[in-house]
Amino acid sequence: MTYLWSVFTKPWSALPGDELGKLVSGLGFTGAEVPVRDTAHVTPAEAERLLPTFAAQLKAEGVEVISVASSLAEPIFAACQAAGVPMIRVMAELGPDGYTASVRRFRQRLEAAAPLVERYGVQVGVQPHHGRFVSSALGVMDLLDGLPLEGFRMVWDAAHDALAGDDPSVTLPLVADRLGIVNLKNVVHVPVQPAGESVGGRWKPWFVPGAEGLSNWSAVLGQLADLGWTGPVCLTGQYSDLSVPVEERLATDLAAARAAST
């Protein structure tokens, strides 16, 4: 299958657009997700001014900005519209008041964003994430239930699907109607030193190259082919062991993913 092979540019978030475009295209990617955060080159406060030029600089190097990782503030929608960026990616955070109240609160935020989605023609993509977020694809689908199909999309993630104990042969068909982006990263659990009187449960996620983790990328890509998926596939560049340059690992993972998709 032919995909828009993309990369999350968080590892190089401080780079200006011309330098980032050359780096991303040099790694073999033709798409990018760009962080719009206070720690990035394009900050939320400057997004309306900077993002159109930033996206144009990437496009000049053959790289399409598929999404931004940011918030649902109206200036971000306006910046994306001006820059031709189709999606804002967010995650559903859980607060100290528990899962049910947190999901209700985030659903209200999504409903409040619906007029902005329609006004600016920019989609919202919600990604599952382990830990203090809604962590499963099915949890996100429940969160999105009843919202406009074309405006509110699922960002499916291979590593977080595995951490949730799910199977892509089940979750990908179930989310297919809302699928907006497929993230490829991989993960294992590693033990954490016991603390105090804790018994069991002392494990943490450790993000690894694609060939080494719990998620079977070949099975994921095979399932996408069965579904006829032709949208963006984004390698997130998240690796817990920083002893190898992220660019080297991404080049290896992109080659492996391309080979598995043929």
Backbone bond lengths (Angstrom), bond angles and torsions (degrees), N, CA, C in turn:
res aa  C-N    CA-C-N  psi(-1)  N-CA   C-N-CA  omega(-1)  CA-C   N-CA-C  phi
1 M - - - 1.459 - - 1.536 109.63 -
2 T 1.313 114.86 151.32 1.452 121.03 176.60 1.524 109.15 -100.81
3 Y 1.311 116.49 117.89 1.459 121.93 -179.80 1.519 109.93 -115.48
4 L 1.310 115.82 162.17 1.449 121.37 168.41 1.532 106.50 -85.07
5 W 1.321 116.08 91.37 1.461 121.13 -176.49 1.526 109.22 -71.16
6 S 1.306 115.20 119.49 1.462 121.73 -171.04 1.518 110.62 -127.76
7 V 1.335 115.02 168.48 1.457 120.70 -179.72 1.526 108.56 -142.63
8 F 1.327 115.95 142.52 1.455 121.73 172.94 1.519 107.15 -80.26
9 T 1.324 116.64 122.14 1.463 120.14 -170.30 1.527 113.54 -90.77
10 K 1.328 117.26 19.05 1.468 120.75 178.49 1.529 113.47 -53.58
11 P 1.365 120.62 -38.61 1.466 118.52 -179.27 1.526 113.78 -60.57
12 W 1.331 117.33 -19.87 1.471 120.97 -177.60 1.534 109.68 -125.53
13 S 1.329 115.96 35.94 1.466 120.06 -169.92 1.524 113.82 -64.95
14 A 1.326 118.24 -17.62 1.460 120.20 -179.66 1.525 112.95 -85.95
15 L 1.342 117.87 -9.75 1.467 120.30 -175.25 1.528 111.03 -72.71
16 P 1.333 117.50 143.20 1.468 120.17 170.46 1.528 110.74 -69.76
17 G 1.324 115.81 164.35 1.452 120.40 -171.42 1.516 115.16 -60.39
18 D 1.341 117.73 -40.06 1.463 118.48 -177.38 1.516 111.37 -65.65
19 E 1.339 116.97 -41.14 1.468 119.91 178.47 1.524 111.11 -69.02
20 L 1.316 116.65 -41.44 1.462 120.21 -179.46 1.518 111.11 -64.44
21 G 1.328 117.35 -41.57 1.461 120.18 179.46 1.513 111.96 -59.40
22 K 1.319 116.83 -43.27 1.469 120.19 179.12 1.525 110.83 -64.45
23 L 1.336 116.78 -41.82 1.463 120.28 -179.47 1.533 110.97 -63.79
24 V 1.326 116.87 -48.15 1.464 121.43 -176.36 1.526 110.91 -65.08
25 S 1.322 117.30 -45.85 1.462 119.33 179.28 1.521 111.23 -66.76
26 G 1.337 116.32 -34.05 1.455 119.55 177.75 1.512 113.73 -64.81
27 L 1.337 116.46 -27.33 1.469 121.12 176.35 1.529 112.32 -79.95
28 G 1.326 117.00 -10.05 1.458 120.44 177.70 1.515 115.00 101.93
29 F 1.340 117.81 9.15 1.460 121.19 179.79 1.524 110.82 -94.87
30 T 1.332 115.46 148.54 1.462 120.70 176.21 1.524 111.97 -117.69
31 G 1.328 117.07 6.43 1.451 122.37 176.35 1.508 109.98 -140.24
32 A 1.337 116.33 159.48 1.462 120.59 -179.95 1.519 109.69 -151.05
33 E 1.335 115.34 141.10 1.447 120.97 164.18 1.523 107.23 -100.65
34 V 1.330 115.87 131.99 1.461 122.12 -172.46 1.526 109.73 -112.95
35 P 1.329 118.34 128.49 1.460 119.17 173.26 1.525 110.78 -72.94
36 V 1.324 116.23 132.59 1.464 121.83 170.59 1.524 105.26 -115.92
37 R 1.307 114.70 89.57 1.459 123.05 -172.57 1.519 108.75 -141.87
38 D 1.316 116.44 166.51 1.463 120.62 -178.09 1.514 112.46 -62.09
39 T 1.332 117.60 -24.22 1.462 121.44 -178.57 1.529 112.93 -92.28
40 A 1.336 117.90 0.60 1.461 121.78 -174.26 1.527 111.04 -103.18
41 H 1.336 115.49 169.20 1.465 120.64 176.89 1.524 110.65 -61.23
42 V 1.335 116.78 -42.50 1.461 121.54 174.58 1.521 107.29 -97.02
43 T 1.313 116.58 111.12 1.462 121.43 -179.66 1.525 109.50 -95.89
44 P 1.338 117.82 159.14 1.468 118.99 177.10 1.528 113.00 -56.10
45 A 1.310 116.95 -38.43 1.463 119.88 -178.34 1.528 112.37 -66.50
46 E 1.341 117.44 -27.63 1.461 122.07 -176.88 1.524 112.81 -108.78
47 A 1.332 117.21 6.67 1.464 119.86 -171.68 1.522 113.06 -60.58
48 E 1.325 117.61 -43.55 1.468 119.16 -177.53 1.526 111.20 -63.63
49 R 1.312 116.76 -32.27 1.465 120.31 179.96 1.528 112.24 -82.70
50 L 1.341 117.19 -40.03 1.458 120.76 -169.48 1.522 115.03 -95.15
51 L 1.340 117.93 -33.90 1.461 118.99 -170.56 1.525 113.69 -62.55
52 P 1.347 120.74 -40.99 1.473 118.09 178.91 1.522 113.38 -58.34
53 T 1.323 117.38 -44.85 1.463 120.19 178.40 1.519 111.22 -67.01
54 F 1.324 116.31 -41.40 1.465 121.98 179.73 1.533 110.16 -59.19
55 A 1.345 116.92 -47.99 1.464 120.62 179.71 1.525 111.39 -65.04
56 A 1.332 117.29 -37.14 1.465 120.39 178.29 1.525 111.16 -65.68
57 Q 1.325 117.17 -36.18 1.460 120.32 178.11 1.526 111.28 -66.03
58 L 1.337 116.92 -38.78 1.465 119.28 175.62 1.530 110.62 -66.80
59 K 1.328 115.86 -42.02 1.470 119.38 -179.14 1.520 111.37 -62.33
60 A 1.328 117.02 -33.50 1.460 120.67 178.00 1.526 111.92 -63.26
61 E 1.334 116.08 -22.91 1.470 121.32 176.99 1.521 111.87 -97.93
62 G 1.340 117.15 10.50 1.459 120.91 178.17 1.506 114.55 83.86
63 V 1.344 117.58 22.11 1.459 122.22 -176.58 1.523 109.51 -119.17
64 E 1.313 116.52 122.43 1.461 122.80 178.60 1.528 109.75 -93.49
65 V 1.320 117.40 132.28 1.459 120.70 174.93 1.527 108.21 -80.75
66 I 1.344 116.07 111.25 1.463 120.46 -175.57 1.526 112.47 -85.21
67 S 1.341 116.81 -23.05 1.456 120.29 -176.49 1.514 108.88 -171.08
68 V 1.328 114.86 164.45 1.462 120.75 168.46 1.518 108.33 -118.79
69 A 1.309 116.20 146.57 1.456 122.29 172.85 1.518 106.72 -97.25
70 S 1.335 116.28 107.40 1.445 119.14 -172.13 1.524 110.21 -158.93
71 S 1.313 116.86 -147.58 1.458 122.70 -178.03 1.529 109.84 -116.71
72 L 1.337 115.28 177.42 1.458 120.59 -179.11 1.525 112.00 -97.20
73 A 1.319 117.98 25.77 1.457 121.80 176.39 1.526 110.00 -70.21
74 E 1.326 116.67 145.48 1.472 120.18 -176.31 1.532 113.00 -57.84
75 P 1.348 121.00 -38.80 1.466 118.52 178.51 1.530 113.75 -60.29
76 I 1.317 117.36 -27.22 1.476 119.46 177.68 1.526 109.58 -71.31
77 F 1.327 117.20 -40.93 1.466 119.79 174.82 1.528 110.69 -60.25
78 A 1.326 116.51 -45.55 1.460 120.30 -179.39 1.522 111.40 -62.48
79 A 1.338 116.78 -41.23 1.462 120.82 179.45 1.528 110.65 -64.02
80 C 1.330 116.54 -42.22 1.469 119.89 179.88 1.530 110.85 -64.93
81 Q 1.321 116.85 -42.13 1.464 119.33 177.68 1.534 110.37 -59.27
82 A 1.323 116.23 -46.30 1.463 120.08 -178.28 1.521 112.15 -65.30
83 A 1.340 116.23 -32.11 1.468 120.94 -177.08 1.525 112.88 -91.01
84 G 1.328 117.94 -6.88 1.462 120.53 -177.00 1.511 113.23 73.66
85 V 1.334 117.09 28.57 1.470 121.92 178.81 1.521 108.07 -94.12
86 P 1.338 118.65 125.15 1.459 119.88 -169.08 1.519 116.53 -82.44
87 M 1.349 119.53 -14.38 1.465 119.18 -170.37 1.518 112.08 -148.92
88 I 1.341 114.87 145.88 1.459 123.58 168.02 1.519 107.20 -109.42
89 R 1.344 117.07 123.58 1.470 120.39 179.36 1.522 109.70 -96.33
90 V 1.328 115.56 133.20 1.463 122.01 177.31 1.522 108.63 -136.09
91 M 1.333 116.30 172.02 1.461 123.11 174.05 1.522 108.07 -130.85
92 A 1.322 116.28 151.11 1.465 121.72 -175.66 1.520 109.09 -91.20
93 E 1.325 115.78 101.96 1.467 121.03 -174.87 1.520 111.03 -78.74
94 L 1.332 115.11 143.72 1.461 122.17 176.96 1.524 109.38 -100.81
95 G 1.323 115.98 134.05 1.450 120.83 -179.59 1.514 112.46 -100.86
96 P 1.328 117.35 -179.40 1.461 121.17 -178.11 1.523 113.76 -70.64
97 D 1.337 116.80 -9.92 1.466 119.63 -179.83 1.518 113.25 -87.43
98 G 1.337 117.45 7.89 1.459 120.34 172.74 1.518 114.21 99.87
99 Y 1.331 113.84 168.99 1.465 120.98 -172.92 1.527 112.06 -63.92
100 T 1.319 116.97 -50.54 1.465 120.31 -173.89 1.520 111.33 -61.09
101 A 1.324 116.94 -47.42 1.465 120.21 -179.68 1.524 110.97 -66.30
102 S 1.318 117.28 -37.36 1.464 120.81 -179.64 1.524 110.82 -65.79
103 V 1.317 116.33 -44.65 1.464 120.25 179.67 1.528 110.31 -64.06
104 R 1.315 116.54 -41.56 1.473 119.89 178.17 1.534 110.18 -60.49
105 R 1.322 116.51 -43.69 1.459 120.92 -179.24 1.526 110.93 -64.75
106 F 1.346 117.35 -43.27 1.464 119.58 -179.49 1.527 110.77 -68.91
107 R 1.315 117.28 -36.29 1.465 120.30 175.98 1.533 110.11 -59.67
108 Q 1.316 117.16 -40.40 1.462 120.39 177.50 1.527 111.31 -62.86
109 R 1.324 116.71 -36.52 1.462 120.17 175.89 1.519 111.41 -65.18
110 L 1.329 117.13 -40.33 1.460 120.56 177.39 1.521 110.94 -64.96
111 E 1.324 116.45 -42.77 1.464 119.52 178.96 1.525 110.92 -63.17
112 A 1.338 116.53 -37.63 1.462 120.18 177.89 1.527 111.33 -67.33
113 A 1.339 116.66 -27.16 1.466 120.76 179.70 1.521 112.52 -81.48
114 A 1.335 118.37 -15.40 1.464 121.06 -175.57 1.528 112.49 -55.62
115 P 1.340 120.44 -43.29 1.467 118.98 177.10 1.532 113.07 -62.66
116 L 1.342 116.97 -32.29 1.462 120.57 178.12 1.525 110.64 -70.62
117 V 1.324 116.61 -39.73 1.469 120.91 175.54 1.531 110.12 -56.53
118 E 1.320 115.88 -45.60 1.462 120.28 -179.03 1.523 111.36 -70.61
119 R 1.337 117.09 -42.12 1.471 120.73 -175.99 1.520 112.06 -66.24
120 Y 1.321 116.67 -41.67 1.462 120.11 -173.38 1.525 113.31 -100.41
121 G 1.328 118.39 -10.08 1.454 120.23 -179.48 1.511 113.37 67.05
122 V 1.326 116.78 32.34 1.471 122.91 -179.52 1.518 108.11 -117.94
123 Q 1.325 116.32 129.31 1.458 121.13 -178.70 1.529 111.70 -79.42
124 V 1.335 114.95 158.40 1.457 122.66 168.98 1.524 107.79 -108.86
125 G 1.325 116.99 126.03 1.463 121.99 175.32 1.512 109.94 -110.38
126 V 1.323 117.30 127.66 1.460 121.71 -178.98 1.531 108.85 -109.16
127 Q 1.325 116.04 126.77 1.468 121.86 -177.69 1.523 110.89 -109.02
128 P 1.325 118.16 133.28 1.471 120.60 169.42 1.535 109.80 -65.89
129 H 1.324 115.88 150.33 1.464 120.21 179.46 1.519 108.41 -155.24
130 H 1.329 116.86 134.65 1.453 120.46 -178.77 1.530 110.70 -64.95
131 G 1.311 116.48 165.27 1.459 120.55 174.98 1.512 112.55 86.70
132 R 1.321 116.89 -123.74 1.461 120.78 -171.60 1.527 113.07 -90.87
133 F 1.320 116.54 34.04 1.462 122.22 178.39 1.528 109.06 -134.40
134 V 1.324 117.00 166.13 1.466 119.89 167.93 1.521 106.24 -60.50
135 S 1.328 116.32 121.27 1.465 119.62 -162.19 1.521 115.16 -104.07
136 S 1.312 118.57 -8.38 1.468 119.73 -176.77 1.517 110.91 -119.53
137 A 1.332 114.73 152.90 1.466 119.97 176.73 1.523 110.94 -60.49
138 L 1.324 116.64 -38.79 1.467 119.32 -178.57 1.525 110.85 -71.06
139 G 1.343 117.48 -31.97 1.454 120.47 174.23 1.522 111.28 -63.73
140 V 1.330 116.89 -40.98 1.464 120.34 177.28 1.526 110.69 -67.10
141 M 1.326 117.23 -40.00 1.469 119.60 178.49 1.526 110.64 -61.69
142 D 1.306 117.23 -39.64 1.462 120.40 176.62 1.528 110.47 -63.96
143 L 1.319 116.34 -39.74 1.458 121.49 178.48 1.530 111.70 -62.59
144 L 1.333 116.85 -35.78 1.464 121.85 -176.90 1.528 113.56 -87.96
145 D 1.314 117.14 -8.30 1.459 120.88 -173.93 1.532 111.05 -54.70
146 G 1.336 115.56 127.67 1.457 121.30 177.33 1.514 114.75 91.09
147 L 1.320 118.47 -14.44 1.459 121.16 175.28 1.531 109.84 -78.93
148 P 1.328 118.56 154.75 1.467 120.60 -177.17 1.526 112.32 -53.59
149 L 1.318 115.80 129.56 1.461 122.12 -172.29 1.524 111.68 -62.05
150 E 1.317 117.34 -44.06 1.460 119.99 -175.54 1.524 112.48 -76.76
151 G 1.322 117.41 -20.87 1.450 119.50 -176.71 1.511 114.88 -92.37
152 F 1.337 116.70 -24.50 1.466 121.02 -174.61 1.524 108.57 -123.90
153 R 1.335 115.31 114.99 1.451 121.02 -168.44 1.529 111.50 -119.58
154 M 1.305 114.93 162.11 1.463 123.54 175.99 1.529 109.32 -96.67
155 V 1.323 115.96 129.54 1.458 121.29 168.62 1.525 106.30 -102.71
156 W 1.321 116.03 97.56 1.466 121.95 -176.45 1.517 109.08 -78.65
157 D 1.323 117.42 138.95 1.461 122.09 -174.80 1.521 110.39 -129.43
158 A 1.330 116.02 123.19 1.464 121.07 -174.29 1.525 112.29 -62.21
159 A 1.338 117.67 -44.42 1.471 120.25 -177.40 1.522 111.09 -67.91
160 H 1.315 117.20 -44.19 1.462 119.35 -177.25 1.528 111.50 -72.97
161 D 1.324 117.24 -27.41 1.460 120.14 171.88 1.520 110.26 -63.45
162 A 1.342 116.04 -42.05 1.464 120.33 178.28 1.524 111.16 -67.49
163 L 1.327 117.42 -41.69 1.460 120.32 178.63 1.522 111.69 -62.71
164 A 1.318 116.86 -30.86 1.463 120.59 178.23 1.530 111.90 -78.71
165 G 1.346 117.04 -3.23 1.458 120.66 -179.62 1.516 113.73 77.34
166 D 1.335 116.32 20.52 1.461 120.36 -176.75 1.523 111.61 -95.61
167 D 1.309 115.33 175.48 1.458 123.06 -176.11 1.525 107.51 -126.71
168 P 1.345 118.55 124.40 1.462 119.34 -177.90 1.525 114.13 -61.28
169 S 1.346 117.09 -23.43 1.460 118.61 177.38 1.524 111.61 -69.72
170 V 1.339 115.50 -17.38 1.469 121.19 174.94 1.520 111.06 -97.76
171 T 1.341 116.11 -51.09 1.465 118.55 -171.32 1.521 112.97 -72.59
172 L 1.325 119.03 -39.92 1.462 118.88 -177.56 1.530 112.52 -62.52
173 P 1.347 120.52 -46.10 1.463 118.20 175.05 1.527 112.94 -61.29
174 L 1.338 117.37 -34.63 1.460 119.26 -178.15 1.525 112.58 -70.79
175 V 1.334 117.18 -28.51 1.469 119.79 -179.85 1.525 112.66 -99.07
176 A 1.323 118.04 1.71 1.459 121.78 -169.01 1.525 113.12 -55.06
177 D 1.328 117.90 -39.57 1.464 120.23 -177.16 1.521 112.38 -65.60
178 R 1.332 117.48 -25.25 1.472 121.00 -179.24 1.527 112.81 -107.21
179 L 1.313 118.04 3.13 1.459 120.32 -171.52 1.535 110.60 -65.34
180 G 1.342 115.31 125.80 1.458 120.14 179.92 1.515 113.23 -114.83
181 I 1.323 116.87 -40.81 1.464 123.21 178.20 1.526 107.40 -143.61
182 V 1.322 116.67 144.43 1.462 122.51 171.54 1.520 107.86 -110.34
183 N 1.328 116.21 119.48 1.470 121.78 176.46 1.528 109.56 -92.54
184 L 1.316 115.49 134.67 1.456 120.89 172.76 1.525 109.49 -113.63
185 K 1.313 115.87 114.08 1.454 123.53 163.38 1.512 106.13 -148.32
186 N 1.340 117.31 172.33 1.459 118.36 -176.80 1.526 110.46 -139.97
187 V 1.339 114.61 162.96 1.454 119.54 -166.58 1.518 110.98 -156.18
188 V 1.316 116.49 152.17 1.462 123.65 167.90 1.522 107.01 -132.22
189 H 1.336 115.92 170.84 1.453 120.91 170.13 1.525 108.51 -100.34
190 V 1.321 115.92 137.87 1.466 120.74 175.12 1.527 108.10 -124.42
191 P 1.333 117.15 149.16 1.474 119.16 -177.80 1.518 112.26 -71.82
192 V 1.321 114.47 148.81 1.459 122.69 174.20 1.523 107.43 -111.28
193 Q 1.308 117.39 142.14 1.465 119.95 179.08 1.526 110.62 -56.32
194 P 1.332 118.59 131.40 1.472 120.08 177.67 1.522 111.29 -57.36
195 A 1.313 115.48 143.99 1.460 120.81 178.84 1.517 109.37 -123.51
196 G 1.333 117.76 129.58 1.451 121.76 176.61 1.516 111.50 61.15
197 E 1.328 115.38 -132.03 1.462 121.57 -177.15 1.516 112.35 -100.51
198 S 1.345 117.48 14.12 1.461 120.21 -178.96 1.523 110.92 -60.51
199 V 1.322 115.91 135.07 1.460 121.55 178.33 1.522 108.05 -120.01
200 G 1.336 116.29 111.44 1.460 120.11 178.18 1.517 112.66 77.20
201 G 1.319 114.25 171.14 1.450 120.84 175.48 1.514 115.26 73.49
202 R 1.322 117.62 13.21 1.457 120.88 -175.17 1.529 111.04 -96.69
203 W 1.316 114.89 70.89 1.465 122.27 -179.38 1.525 108.81 -133.17
204 K 1.314 116.12 156.39 1.461 119.70 175.12 1.524 109.07 -141.13
205 P 1.344 117.30 153.90 1.462 119.77 175.86 1.533 110.87 -70.00
206 W 1.327 114.97 143.92 1.462 122.05 177.14 1.521 106.66 -133.73
207 F 1.334 116.14 115.98 1.466 120.08 -172.00 1.526 109.81 -85.86
208 V 1.326 115.06 131.47 1.462 122.48 -167.88 1.524 110.27 -130.83
209 P 1.350 118.09 168.39 1.457 120.44 173.19 1.529 111.77 -59.03
210 G 1.322 115.35 157.67 1.458 121.01 -172.19 1.513 115.21 -54.39
211 A 1.323 117.65 -37.37 1.462 120.83 -175.39 1.520 113.38 -75.44
212 E 1.340 118.64 -8.26 1.458 120.75 -168.92 1.525 114.66 -109.67
213 G 1.329 119.38 -1.85 1.453 119.84 -168.10 1.512 115.25 -106.90
214 L 1.330 114.44 -173.77 1.458 122.75 -177.62 1.526 112.79 -71.54
215 S 1.324 116.56 -29.34 1.458 120.05 -178.46 1.527 110.34 -84.19
216 N 1.325 115.60 131.26 1.463 121.82 177.03 1.526 108.25 -90.06
217 W 1.328 116.05 97.68 1.460 119.48 -177.13 1.531 111.93 -61.80
218 S 1.314 118.01 -33.04 1.465 119.65 177.65 1.526 110.66 -61.77
219 A 1.344 116.20 -41.64 1.459 120.10 177.41 1.529 111.02 -66.30
220 V 1.329 116.46 -39.75 1.467 120.65 178.11 1.526 110.29 -60.60
221 L 1.324 116.20 -50.61 1.459 120.08 -177.22 1.523 111.46 -67.83
222 G 1.328 116.83 -33.04 1.467 119.81 174.35 1.518 111.61 -64.20
223 Q 1.338 116.13 -40.96 1.463 120.10 178.28 1.529 110.72 -65.74
224 L 1.333 117.02 -39.74 1.462 119.91 177.18 1.524 111.23 -62.31
225 A 1.339 116.45 -39.12 1.467 119.76 177.28 1.518 110.57 -63.68
226 D 1.332 117.00 -41.48 1.460 120.34 178.58 1.530 111.57 -62.34
227 L 1.337 115.76 -33.09 1.471 120.43 179.44 1.521 112.40 -81.55
228 G 1.335 117.26 -10.14 1.460 120.53 -176.58 1.515 113.55 73.52
229 W 1.334 116.69 24.95 1.461 121.45 -178.23 1.518 111.31 -69.24
230 T 1.316 117.47 130.39 1.468 121.80 179.53 1.527 111.72 -129.47
231 G 1.327 117.28 15.31 1.463 120.68 -178.18 1.508 112.54 -85.43
232 P 1.334 116.69 -167.83 1.467 120.75 -177.01 1.528 112.73 -68.29
233 V 1.317 115.49 138.15 1.461 123.24 168.26 1.518 106.28 -116.75
234 C 1.330 115.79 118.46 1.463 121.46 -169.86 1.520 110.89 -113.81
235 L 1.327 117.12 119.05 1.454 121.95 171.95 1.525 107.61 -84.07
236 T 1.324 116.28 127.09 1.464 118.81 -169.11 1.526 114.28 -87.90
237 G 1.319 117.79 -11.40 1.459 119.67 176.99 1.508 113.88 66.39
238 Q 1.326 117.10 28.25 1.467 120.99 -179.11 1.521 109.31 -101.40
239 Y 1.326 116.00 115.41 1.455 122.98 179.46 1.528 108.22 -136.73
240 S 1.325 116.68 129.48 1.458 119.90 -177.78 1.523 113.00 -74.88
241 D 1.330 117.30 -32.46 1.460 121.79 177.39 1.525 108.25 -86.53
242 L 1.310 116.67 111.76 1.462 121.09 -175.37 1.524 112.53 -96.01
243 S 1.335 117.37 13.93 1.465 120.05 -178.18 1.529 112.29 -74.80
244 V 1.339 117.12 -17.60 1.463 122.65 176.29 1.522 107.74 -111.09
245 P 1.330 119.05 134.43 1.463 120.28 -179.98 1.528 111.64 -56.23
246 V 1.332 115.77 138.13 1.461 120.07 -177.77 1.527 110.85 -60.86
247 E 1.336 117.48 -32.88 1.462 119.91 179.37 1.524 111.42 -62.31
248 E 1.336 116.53 -39.06 1.465 120.77 179.70 1.525 110.82 -65.72
249 R 1.321 116.31 -43.74 1.462 119.67 -179.56 1.526 110.76 -67.94
250 L 1.319 117.07 -39.08 1.468 119.79 179.21 1.531 111.27 -64.05
251 A 1.321 117.39 -40.87 1.460 120.18 178.97 1.528 110.55 -60.82
252 T 1.335 116.41 -42.25 1.465 120.50 178.37 1.517 111.00 -66.02
253 D 1.332 117.03 -44.63 1.464 120.26 -178.45 1.519 111.84 -67.18
254 L 1.340 117.43 -38.12 1.468 119.19 178.42 1.529 110.63 -64.54
255 A 1.333 116.71 -42.46 1.462 119.58 178.20 1.523 111.14 -61.57
256 A 1.335 116.98 -41.92 1.459 120.40 -179.89 1.532 110.84 -66.92
257 A 1.332 117.31 -41.42 1.457 120.30 179.99 1.525 110.96 -66.23
258 R 1.314 117.00 -41.41 1.465 120.34 177.11 1.534 110.30 -60.10
259 A 1.330 116.30 -44.83 1.458 120.28 -178.98 1.529 110.67 -63.82
260 A 1.329 116.90 -39.20 1.463 120.08 -179.18 1.518 112.69 -71.51
261 S 1.321 117.74 -18.24 1.465 120.91 -177.24 1.509 113.25 -91.61
262 T 1.332 117.25 -5.23 1.467 119.43 -177.53 1.531 111.44 -88.52
